Amino acid sequence: MSDPGNGARPRTAASLRPARRTVLALGAGAGAAALLPAAGPAEAAAPAAEPGGLAPYASYWFPDSLPAGTPGPGIVWRSLKEWSPQADPDLAHNTASVPLAPRFTPVPANADARAGQARISSLVSFGPTSRNPSQGSATADFYALTHWAYLDELVFWGGSAGEGLILAPNAPVVDAAHRNGVRVLGNVFLPPVAYGGDLRWTRELVQRGPDGRFPLAEKLAEVARTYGFDGWFVNAETDGGDSALATRMREFLRALRAAGEPHGLRITWYDAMNSTGAVGWRGALDALNQEFFEDRGGRVADTVFVDFRWTPGSLASSASLAERLGRSRHELWAAVDVESRGWDSEVRWDAVVPRGRDHVVSLGFYRPEWTLGHLADRSPGAFHRADDRFWTGESLDPARPAPGAVWRAPATAVADPDRSTVGGLPFACSFNTGHGLRWYEGGRAVSEEPWNHLGLQDGLPGRRWVVDTAGERPDVSLDFADAWRGGSSLLVEGSLTAPAAVGLHAVRLPLTPSAVAELVHRGGPGPVDVELGVAVREPASPGGQVPYTWLRAGTAGGAGGWRTSRVPLAALAGETAYALAVRITARGRSPVSWRLGALSVRDTTAARHPSPPSLLRVDASARRGAEAELRLSWLRAPGPVRHYELYRRLPDGTRRFLAGTCAAALYLPRLARAGREREAAFELRAVDETYAVSAPARAGFRW
């Protein structure tokens, strides 16, 4: 079997030992995660959802026939061939709602970053194949990816012969990615024989029907269209095939392309099966696998994930071959394994993204959720500190990378840095990362329960964090101890010996005479003066100074709480805003602790409140004494809606946040009866892009 390899060291006998592959949940003991050879103890499964038969989970299937025996606890064996939207009981919970946003590339903050060249794909396991909650769960211990600005494509990673081989991404991941302009691919995994793979599943996948068509290719395209994601990562690692099977696989990919291309669906092919039908990881695009990328009929796969065996020479030859085929060299992802060592991984960076000259190919990160998995302290704050270091570098400032850093962080090297989707009014950000220790509304905690749901994540700043100051640099972070809305806020703290400007969003906002910006912020212990920076031009060159116009936004600090500062933008009417920033100046010598809870820019002539949803109802329930689990659904509100928030009205009149979602259905794993109440009262509100809320739709559940 294959060693992950990364071209960083000789392939000695020791390096061939399967020492770094993490096995995903193996079900009946047969099967493993894709790509890398399994070894060592199985990865700990994510905590199961609350017990009960109503819980929806991300979907997974076998192509057609099921394994022998019976599935393990919590595993449901399903056939993709038998799937239909009409018979899918979890469809409303698993369907993404956010369309893929267009995005643009600002002038890079780092002079070494190159636009229009290498891109990044990430293969991420957000949970086990089975029992992966459809709509978040009651824990903040979650890989809440926020550095979408550096990604071109995300693969929803997983699969095992004991659970299922074909994974559809869950809706929160797709919604968060789409809000940031990132495509998400489902995963088709045909595992090695040593890990439960059976060639019959490969043959079933690529089988023609009586009409000569490929029914499972059409089924895969239908799944992606129905669930709202962007295509498939196809990984055929089951050995024992022949050239006829390889030809059938190529024809299957063509059929999948034909079914998906009108809908914008994409295919990424993993470098495993070659044209002989054997599994022979090449670590290159070459004569034995090029037909899965481009054949005489044209494009087959959109991109190829080049196996970890690559070398500088094999990547250079791969790039040349891609161009001879009339394709871009950057449609090849050079696999970089970071599952075990993260930023300490040995990578021959100059073979992929050399400094000072054109990039060779693109980067494919395998399992960057290491930034959470390796931590002893898995709190949200500790995770984001590690994740910022992975994507931004040791300096935590993409404009000023640490000299001589071994880890070549994407912010400092990879093309198309900090891309943005903020292309029009209105715009708002409450610095919500998609998980938290509690839920805040208006600066007050309205739920003390930890949570995660990536679909509720904001479009966060792409640059983490460019700070300009003539004095001591303050610490800048996404913090979870206090927030205005959601679970987190932006925290700037330290001894400010000079004004400090923190770059936030790259934008393309046309400013009107009635445009205003609003900042919700608080300071302490000493007061600080706050200014909003609006740049109506871009820097002249990469790494250049952003030409901000600074507008006073008031003072925060002392004993006061959250305050809203309104900044009229009429003086800039007719201009386009290209970047937003804040600058804070300490009034005394005390250390500063200043929070930005929300930032918005809107036209005051626009309507502020969305229309409410309707027909909120409880579709199913299961009661266990003084507790119950529920499924609810509703009709979407007309007009633009960012997401929905469900609250419970308690007998004493207070409201408690229960959950939020972008979908029109919601599962509540645990509802506890409040005293002797006869009916639990629910209120559902639509929330728009500026966080204005609608009137509620109401429903109840009788105890």
Secondary structure, 3 states (H helix, E strand, C coil): CCCCCCCCCCCCHHHHCCCCCCCCCCCCCCCCCCCCCCCCCCCCCCCCCCCCCCCCECCEEECCCCCCCCCCCCCCCCEHHHCCHHHCCCHHHHCCCCCCCCCECCCCCCCCCCCCCCCEEEEECCCCCCCCECCCECCCCCCCCCCHHHCCEEEECCCECCCECEECCCHHHHHHHHHCCCEEEEEEEECCHHHCCCHHHHHHHCCCCCCCCCHHHHHHHHHHHHHCCCEEEEEECCCCCCHHHHHHHHHHHHHHHHHHHHHCCEEEEECCECCCCCECCCCCCCCCCHHHCEECCEECCCEEEECCCCCHHHHHHHHHHHHHCCCCHHHEEEEEECCCCHHHCCCCHHHCCCCCCCCCCEEEEECCCHHHHCCCCCCHHHHHHHHHHHHHCCCCCCCCCCCCCCCCCHHHHCCCCCCECCCCCCEEECCCCCEECCEEECCEEEECCCEECHHHCCCCCCCCCCEEECCCCCEEEEECCCCCEECCEEEEEECCCCCEEEEEEEEEEECCCCEEEEEEEECCECCEEEEEEEECCCCCCCCCCCCEEEEEEEEECCCCCCEEEEEECHHHCCCEEEEEEEEEEECCCCCEEEEEEEEEEEECCCCCCCCCCEEEEEEEEEEECCEEEEEEEEECCCCCCCEEEEEEECCCCCEEEEEEECCCEEEEEEEECCCCCCEEEEEEEEECCCCCECCCEEEEEEC
